[in-house]
Amino acid sequence: MEAIKCSYSNQFTQPTKLNKMTNLIIEKSKISETLNKGFTTQKVVEVKEKSVYGGKLIYPNNEQAILFADLINKKTFSTRDLSIIADLGFRIEIIKL
């Protein structure tokens, strides 16, 4: 079995069912994006940016954002998390407090 380089990290992983499922989800999102090109509706992920002890933390603010946070098992998002969500075709709206 040949090692595959992950697109979002520098680590090499062996192909697994999870990798195949992730690729399938990404392909489905690309297909749905292609089919919906003529429409203006796009799912929005709203996040709140709070300053806590001088650092900026990004919290989920709507249902889609909460679902993504549950999916990655975190209470806050990193900028890397948001860039991956944006790559999946979601629009990110940041509310600064």
Buried (B, 14 or more C-beta within 10 A) or exposed (E): EEEEEEEEEEEEEEEEEEEEEEEEEBEEBEEEEEEEEEEEEEEEBBBBBBEEEEEEBBBBBBEBBBEBBEEEEEEBBEEEBBEBBEEBBBEBEEEEE
